[in-house]
Amino acid sequence: MKVDKKYIWDYDIKTLDLKNPLVLRWYLARKVNFGDYKSLDSSVLKKNLSKLDIDPTLKMMISKYYVNKRTKTSTS
């Protein structure tokens, strides 16, 4: 996943190690909280969603989105 500095203005993104699970979850939570879903890898987001420190309602909404998306894909 490519690091996008648009919403990470207060950190030096050159030093972000997205292979570190804690850094990755922080980065994903930051992107989700700012509503920047376009550059996120959906498989990485789904895998880490339960561990993200984000609003529980937002977490539930994202989870339901992926469940509905999977249901629509399987019935098509």
MOPAC internal coordinates of N, CA, C and O (Angstrom, degrees):
PM7 1SCF
backbone

  N    0.0000 0     0.00 0     0.00 0    0    0    0
  C    1.4348 1     0.00 0     0.00 0    1    0    0
  C    1.5277 1   108.21 1     0.00 0    2    1    0
  O    1.2310 1   120.72 1   -46.93 1    3    2    1
  N    1.3011 1   116.22 1   133.07 1    3    2    1
  C    1.4540 1   121.52 1  -179.09 1    5    3    2
  C    1.5285 1   109.78 1   -80.68 1    6    5    3
  O    1.2310 1   120.71 1   -45.58 1    7    6    5
  N    1.3158 1   116.24 1   134.42 1    7    6    5
  C    1.4619 1   121.27 1   178.40 1    9    7    6
  C    1.5198 1   108.79 1   -77.86 1   10    9    7
  O    1.2310 1   120.93 1   -49.66 1   11   10    9
  N    1.3210 1   115.83 1   130.34 1   11   10    9
  C    1.4606 1   122.66 1  -179.09 1   13   11   10
  C    1.5238 1   108.37 1  -110.53 1   14   13   11
  O    1.2310 1   120.05 1   -59.88 1   15   14   13
  N    1.3234 1   117.51 1   120.12 1   15   14   13
  C    1.4586 1   120.25 1  -175.86 1   17   15   14
  C    1.5243 1   113.59 1   -82.35 1   18   17   15
  O    1.2310 1   119.66 1   179.67 1   19   18   17
  N    1.3135 1   118.25 1    -0.33 1   19   18   17
  C    1.4643 1   120.96 1  -177.66 1   21   19   18
  C    1.5297 1   111.87 1   -57.91 1   22   21   19
  O    1.2310 1   120.05 1   139.01 1   23   22   21
  N    1.3122 1   117.50 1   -40.99 1   23   22   21
  C    1.4601 1   121.15 1  -177.56 1   25   23   22
  C    1.5219 1   113.04 1  -108.21 1   26   25   23
  O    1.2310 1   120.57 1  -174.91 1   27   26   25
  N    1.3100 1   116.52 1     5.09 1   27   26   25
  C    1.4600 1   121.24 1   179.93 1   29   27   26
  C    1.5314 1   107.44 1  -119.94 1   30   29   27
  O    1.2310 1   120.46 1  -121.70 1   31   30   29
  N    1.3052 1   116.72 1    58.30 1   31   30   29
  C    1.4477 1   121.57 1  -175.25 1   33   31   30
  C    1.5329 1   112.59 1   -78.00 1   34   33   31
  O    1.2310 1   119.93 1   158.20 1   35   34   33
  N    1.3124 1   117.74 1   -21.80 1   35   34   33
  C    1.4543 1   121.14 1  -172.91 1   37   35   34
  C    1.5324 1   113.70 1   -97.13 1   38   37   35
  O    1.2310 1   120.19 1  -170.31 1   39   38   37
  N    1.3179 1   117.24 1     9.69 1   39   38   37
  C    1.4679 1   122.12 1   178.58 1   41   39   38
  C    1.5211 1   109.40 1  -134.36 1   42   41   39
  O    1.2310 1   121.11 1   -28.27 1   43   42   41
  N    1.3070 1   115.48 1   151.73 1   43   42   41
  C    1.4594 1   120.89 1   174.88 1   45   43   42
  C    1.5285 1   107.40 1   -80.09 1   46   45   43
  O    1.2310 1   120.45 1   -76.24 1   47   46   45
  N    1.3250 1   116.75 1   103.76 1   47   46   45
  C    1.4680 1   120.09 1  -174.14 1   49   47   46
  C    1.5230 1   112.61 1   -70.59 1   50   49   47
  O    1.2310 1   120.16 1   164.89 1   51   50   49
  N    1.3045 1   117.29 1   -15.11 1   51   50   49
  C    1.4671 1   119.58 1   178.42 1   53   51   50
  C    1.5218 1   111.32 1   -65.67 1   54   53   51
  O    1.2310 1   120.53 1   156.96 1   55   54   53
  N    1.3236 1   116.59 1   -23.04 1   55   54   53
  C    1.4588 1   120.30 1  -177.72 1   57   55   54
  C    1.5280 1   112.79 1   -99.50 1   58   57   55
  O    1.2310 1   119.65 1  -179.30 1   59   58   57
  N    1.3346 1   118.28 1     0.70 1   59   58   57
  C    1.4662 1   120.42 1   179.70 1   61   59   58
  C    1.5236 1   110.39 1   -69.92 1   62   61   59
  O    1.2310 1   120.86 1   -53.92 1   63   62   61
  N    1.3027 1   115.96 1   126.08 1   63   62   61
  C    1.4594 1   121.62 1   178.28 1   65   63   62
  C    1.5256 1   108.15 1  -107.08 1   66   65   63
  O    1.2310 1   120.32 1   -87.29 1   67   66   65
  N    1.3247 1   116.98 1    92.71 1   67   66   65
  C    1.4620 1   120.97 1  -177.16 1   69   67   66
  C    1.5255 1   112.51 1   -72.26 1   70   69   67
  O    1.2310 1   120.08 1   176.29 1   71   70   69
  N    1.3177 1   117.46 1    -3.71 1   71   70   69
  C    1.4695 1   120.36 1   174.10 1   73   71   70
  C    1.5303 1   110.61 1   -79.73 1   74   73   71
  O    1.2310 1   120.97 1   160.88 1   75   74   73
  N    1.3169 1   115.74 1   -19.12 1   75   74   73
  C    1.4587 1   121.37 1   175.30 1   77   75   74
  C    1.5370 1   107.40 1   -78.89 1   78   77   75
  O    1.2310 1   119.40 1   -60.79 1   79   78   77
  N    1.3336 1   118.74 1   119.21 1   79   78   77
  C    1.4683 1   121.10 1  -175.53 1   81   79   78
  C    1.5268 1   114.29 1   -56.93 1   82   81   79
  O    1.2310 1   119.86 1   143.96 1   83   82   81
  N    1.3276 1   117.88 1   -36.04 1   83   82   81
  C    1.4690 1   120.00 1   179.37 1   85   83   82
  C    1.5236 1   111.74 1   -68.00 1   86   85   83
  O    1.2310 1   120.48 1   138.61 1   87   86   85
  N    1.3151 1   116.68 1   -41.39 1   87   86   85
  C    1.4636 1   121.31 1   178.19 1   89   87   86
  C    1.5251 1   109.75 1   -66.73 1   90   89   87
  O    1.2310 1   120.46 1   137.63 1   91   90   89
  N    1.3156 1   116.72 1   -42.37 1   91   90   89
  C    1.4616 1   120.92 1   179.25 1   93   91   90
  C    1.5265 1   110.88 1   -60.57 1   94   93   91
  O    1.2310 1   120.13 1   134.57 1   95   94   93
  N    1.3232 1   117.35 1   -45.43 1   95   94   93
  C    1.4701 1   120.51 1   179.94 1   97   95   94
  C    1.5212 1   111.52 1   -65.39 1   98   97   95
  O    1.2310 1   120.55 1   141.35 1   99   98   97
  N    1.3276 1   116.55 1   -38.65 1   99   98   97
  C    1.4627 1   120.05 1   176.27 1  101   99   98
  C    1.5273 1   109.98 1   -61.23 1  102  101   99
  O    1.2310 1   120.76 1   134.06 1  103  102  101
  N    1.3265 1   116.15 1   -45.94 1  103  102  101
  C    1.4609 1   121.78 1  -178.98 1  105  103  102
  C    1.5298 1   110.93 1   -63.08 1  106  105  103
  O    1.2310 1   120.31 1   134.70 1  107  106  105
  N    1.3225 1   117.01 1   -45.30 1  107  106  105
  C    1.4636 1   120.68 1   179.02 1  109  107  106
  C    1.5255 1   111.08 1   -62.23 1  110  109  107
  O    1.2310 1   120.40 1   135.86 1  111  110  109
  N    1.3199 1   116.85 1   -44.14 1  111  110  109
  C    1.4677 1   120.48 1   179.28 1  113  111  110
  C    1.5217 1   110.61 1   -61.87 1  114  113  111
  O    1.2310 1   120.54 1   139.42 1  115  114  113
  N    1.2917 1   116.58 1   -40.58 1  115  114  113
  C    1.4717 1   121.02 1   179.55 1  117  115  114
  C    1.5275 1   110.28 1   -63.06 1  118  117  115
  O    1.2310 1   120.46 1   134.09 1  119  118  117
  N    1.3195 1   116.73 1   -45.91 1  119  118  117
  C    1.4659 1   120.87 1   179.94 1  121  119  118
  C    1.5276 1   110.69 1   -64.10 1  122  121  119
  O    1.2310 1   120.27 1   136.24 1  123  122  121
  N    1.3230 1   117.09 1   -43.76 1  123  122  121
  C    1.4659 1   121.21 1  -179.58 1  125  123  122
  C    1.5271 1   110.21 1   -64.48 1  126  125  123
  O    1.2310 1   120.10 1   135.40 1  127  126  125
  N    1.3193 1   117.42 1   -44.60 1  127  126  125
  C    1.4634 1   120.81 1  -179.29 1  129  127  126
  C    1.5222 1   112.68 1   -62.38 1  130  129  127
  O    1.2310 1   120.11 1   150.44 1  131  130  129
  N    1.3261 1   117.40 1   -29.56 1  131  130  129
  C    1.4525 1   121.04 1   177.36 1  133  131  130
  C    1.5278 1   112.17 1   -91.17 1  134  133  131
  O    1.2310 1   120.25 1   179.71 1  135  134  133
  N    1.3224 1   117.13 1    -0.29 1  135  134  133
  C    1.4609 1   121.01 1   176.23 1  137  135  134
  C    1.5131 1   114.23 1    76.00 1  138  137  135
  O    1.2310 1   119.90 1  -157.81 1  139  138  137
  N    1.3069 1   117.80 1    22.19 1  139  138  137
  C    1.4634 1   121.72 1  -179.29 1  141  139  138
  C    1.5269 1   109.77 1   -97.90 1  142  141  139
  O    1.2310 1   120.86 1   -93.08 1  143  142  141
  N    1.3249 1   115.96 1    86.92 1  143  142  141
  C    1.4654 1   121.42 1  -176.73 1  145  143  142
  C    1.5274 1   112.72 1   -95.85 1  146  145  143
  O    1.2310 1   120.25 1   161.40 1  147  146  145
  N    1.3274 1   117.13 1   -18.60 1  147  146  145
  C    1.4655 1   120.58 1  -172.60 1  149  147  146
  C    1.5242 1   113.53 1   -59.89 1  150  149  147
  O    1.2310 1   120.38 1   139.58 1  151  150  149
  N    1.3141 1   116.88 1   -40.42 1  151  150  149
  C    1.4667 1   118.82 1  -175.46 1  153  151  150
  C    1.5242 1   113.03 1   -93.11 1  154  153  151
  O    1.2310 1   120.29 1  -175.88 1  155  154  153
  N    1.3352 1   117.05 1     4.12 1  155  154  153
  C    1.4642 1   119.81 1   179.79 1  157  155  154
  C    1.5193 1   111.32 1   -83.34 1  158  157  155
  O    1.2310 1   121.20 1   -35.84 1  159  158  157
  N    1.2936 1   115.31 1   144.16 1  159  158  157
  C    1.4597 1   122.08 1   173.71 1  161  159  158
  C    1.5251 1   106.41 1   -83.26 1  162  161  159
  O    1.2310 1   120.08 1   -66.49 1  163  162  161
  N    1.3285 1   117.45 1   113.51 1  163  162  161
  C    1.4672 1   120.85 1  -173.86 1  165  163  162
  C    1.5249 1   112.54 1   -61.00 1  166  165  163
  O    1.2310 1   119.81 1   146.59 1  167  166  165
  N    1.3163 1   117.97 1   -33.41 1  167  166  165
  C    1.4666 1   119.08 1   179.32 1  169  167  166
  C    1.5302 1   111.20 1   -68.28 1  170  169  167
  O    1.2310 1   120.22 1   143.67 1  171  170  169
  N    1.3207 1   117.18 1   -36.33 1  171  170  169
  C    1.4641 1   121.17 1   177.59 1  173  171  170
  C    1.5291 1   109.67 1   -69.55 1  174  173  171
  O    1.2310 1   120.54 1   139.03 1  175  174  173
  N    1.3225 1   116.58 1   -40.97 1  175  174  173
  C    1.4625 1   120.36 1   178.46 1  177  175  174
  C    1.5227 1   110.88 1   -63.11 1  178  177  175
  O    1.2310 1   120.10 1   133.17 1  179  178  177
  N    1.3222 1   117.42 1   -46.83 1  179  178  177
  C    1.4680 1   120.72 1   179.63 1  181  179  178
  C    1.5252 1   111.10 1   -60.69 1  182  181  179
  O    1.2310 1   120.51 1   138.22 1  183  182  181
  N    1.3103 1   116.62 1   -41.78 1  183  182  181
  C    1.4652 1   121.35 1  -178.06 1  185  183  182
  C    1.5328 1   111.73 1   -64.18 1  186  185  183
  O    1.2310 1   120.14 1   145.70 1  187  186  185
  N    1.3191 1   117.34 1   -34.30 1  187  186  185
  C    1.4612 1   121.74 1  -174.19 1  189  187  186
  C    1.5231 1   114.30 1  -104.79 1  190  189  187
  O    1.2310 1   119.81 1   177.94 1  191  190  189
  N    1.3097 1   117.96 1    -2.06 1  191  190  189
  C    1.4622 1   121.63 1  -172.84 1  193  191  190
  C    1.5238 1   112.94 1   -55.47 1  194  193  191
  O    1.2310 1   119.76 1   135.20 1  195  194  193
  N    1.2990 1   118.05 1   -44.80 1  195  194  193
  C    1.4692 1   120.47 1  -176.81 1  197  195  194
  C    1.5283 1   112.48 1   -64.75 1  198  197  195
  O    1.2310 1   120.26 1   158.92 1  199  198  197
  N    1.3225 1   117.11 1   -21.08 1  199  198  197
  C    1.4656 1   121.29 1  -176.82 1  201  199  198
  C    1.5252 1   113.10 1   -99.42 1  202  201  199
  O    1.2310 1   120.02 1   177.65 1  203  202  201
  N    1.3363 1   117.56 1    -2.35 1  203  202  201
  C    1.4604 1   120.12 1  -177.74 1  205  203  202
  C    1.5194 1   111.25 1   -76.29 1  206  205  203
  O    1.2310 1   121.29 1   -36.60 1  207  206  205
  N    1.3199 1   115.14 1   143.40 1  207  206  205
  C    1.4607 1   121.78 1   177.06 1  209  207  206
  C    1.5316 1   107.80 1   -91.86 1  210  209  207
  O    1.2310 1   121.36 1  -101.62 1  211  210  209
  N    1.3377 1   115.00 1    78.38 1  211  210  209
  C    1.4627 1   121.47 1   179.30 1  213  211  210
  C    1.5218 1   108.37 1  -132.48 1  214  213  211
  O    1.2310 1   120.91 1   -10.60 1  215  214  213
  N    1.3173 1   115.86 1   169.40 1  215  214  213
  C    1.4569 1   121.70 1   179.22 1  217  215  214
  C    1.5309 1   109.75 1   -55.24 1  218  217  215
  O    1.2310 1   119.72 1   -48.73 1  219  218  217
  N    1.3306 1   118.15 1   131.27 1  219  218  217
  C    1.4673 1   121.09 1  -178.04 1  221  219  218
  C    1.5305 1   113.43 1   -58.43 1  222  221  219
  O    1.2310 1   120.38 1   145.83 1  223  222  221
  N    1.3245 1   116.88 1   -34.17 1  223  222  221
  C    1.4655 1   119.85 1   178.60 1  225  223  222
  C    1.5215 1   110.62 1   -67.37 1  226  225  223
  O    1.2310 1   120.54 1   138.50 1  227  226  225
  N    1.3081 1   116.58 1   -41.50 1  227  226  225
  C    1.4638 1   121.24 1   177.32 1  229  227  226
  C    1.5228 1   110.48 1   -64.14 1  230  229  227
  O    1.2310 1   120.75 1   138.82 1  231  230  229
  N    1.3210 1   116.18 1   -41.18 1  231  230  229
  C    1.4619 1   121.13 1   178.30 1  233  231  230
  C    1.5311 1   110.42 1   -61.27 1  234  233  231
  O    1.2310 1   120.57 1   137.46 1  235  234  233
  N    1.3314 1   116.51 1   -42.54 1  235  234  233
  C    1.4609 1   121.21 1   179.59 1  237  235  234
  C    1.5347 1   110.48 1   -65.96 1  238  237  235
  O    1.2310 1   120.46 1   139.02 1  239  238  237
  N    1.3333 1   116.73 1   -40.98 1  239  238  237
  C    1.4597 1   120.89 1   179.49 1  241  239  238
  C    1.5340 1   110.86 1   -62.11 1  242  241  239
  O    1.2310 1   120.22 1   134.97 1  243  242  241
  N    1.3167 1   117.19 1   -45.03 1  243  242  241
  C    1.4674 1   121.27 1   179.43 1  245  243  242
  C    1.5219 1   110.24 1   -64.49 1  246  245  243
  O    1.2310 1   120.53 1   137.74 1  247  246  245
  N    1.3120 1   116.59 1   -42.26 1  247  246  245
  C    1.4618 1   121.28 1   178.80 1  249  247  246
  C    1.5248 1   110.89 1   -60.84 1  250  249  247
  O    1.2310 1   120.39 1   134.52 1  251  250  249
  N    1.3255 1   116.85 1   -45.48 1  251  250  249
  C    1.4709 1   120.77 1   179.21 1  253  251  250
  C    1.5226 1   111.07 1   -65.15 1  254  253  251
  O    1.2310 1   120.09 1   145.01 1  255  254  253
  N    1.3238 1   117.43 1   -34.99 1  255  254  253
  C    1.4587 1   120.98 1   177.67 1  257  255  254
  C    1.5269 1   110.08 1   -59.41 1  258  257  255
  O    1.2310 1   120.40 1   133.83 1  259  258  257
  N    1.3314 1   116.83 1   -46.17 1  259  258  257
  C    1.4562 1   119.83 1  -179.01 1  261  259  258
  C    1.5195 1   112.16 1   -69.65 1  262  261  259
  O    1.2310 1   119.88 1   145.48 1  263  262  261
  N    1.3280 1   117.83 1   -34.52 1  263  262  261
  C    1.4674 1   120.79 1   176.60 1  265  263  262
  C    1.5246 1   109.43 1   -65.17 1  266  265  263
  O    1.2310 1   120.15 1   133.37 1  267  266  265
  N    1.3348 1   117.31 1   -46.63 1  267  266  265
  C    1.4661 1   121.08 1   179.26 1  269  267  266
  C    1.5193 1   111.73 1   -64.72 1  270  269  267
  O    1.2310 1   120.30 1   140.85 1  271  270  269
  N    1.3071 1   117.03 1   -39.15 1  271  270  269
  C    1.4615 1   121.11 1   178.77 1  273  271  270
  C    1.5287 1   110.44 1   -63.02 1  274  273  271
  O    1.2310 1   120.56 1   137.59 1  275  274  273
  N    1.3296 1   116.53 1   -42.41 1  275  274  273
  C    1.4629 1   121.20 1   179.03 1  277  275  274
  C    1.5274 1   110.12 1   -66.01 1  278  277  275
  O    1.2310 1   119.92 1   139.59 1  279  278  277
  N    1.3352 1   117.75 1   -40.41 1  279  278  277
  C    1.4601 1   122.08 1   179.91 1  281  279  278
  C    1.5248 1   110.55 1   -64.45 1  282  281  279
  O    1.2310 1   120.09 1   135.97 1  283  282  281
  N    1.3249 1   117.44 1   -44.03 1  283  282  281
  C    1.4670 1   121.08 1   179.46 1  285  283  282
  C    1.5212 1   110.90 1   -64.42 1  286  285  283
  O    1.2310 1   120.33 1   141.29 1  287  286  285
  N    1.3215 1   116.97 1   -38.71 1  287  286  285
  C    1.4587 1   121.19 1  -179.79 1  289  287  286
  C    1.5244 1   110.92 1   -67.05 1  290  289  287
  O    1.2310 1   120.30 1   139.99 1  291  290  289
  N    1.3147 1   117.03 1   -40.01 1  291  290  289
  C    1.4664 1   119.99 1  -177.09 1  293  291  290
  C    1.5290 1   112.62 1   -75.50 1  294  293  291
  O    1.2310 1   119.92 1   158.06 1  295  294  293
  N    1.3418 1   117.77 1   -21.94 1  295  294  293
  C    1.4648 1   120.19 1   179.65 1  297  295  294
  C    1.5152 1   112.46 1   -93.84 1  298  297  295
  O    1.2310 1   120.09 1   171.16 1  299  298  297
  N    1.3105 1   117.43 1    -8.84 1  299  298  297
  C    1.4746 1   120.44 1  -178.32 1  301  299  298
  C    1.5021 1   112.38 1   -75.99 1  302  301  299
  O    1.2310 1   120.10 1   180.00 1  303  302  301

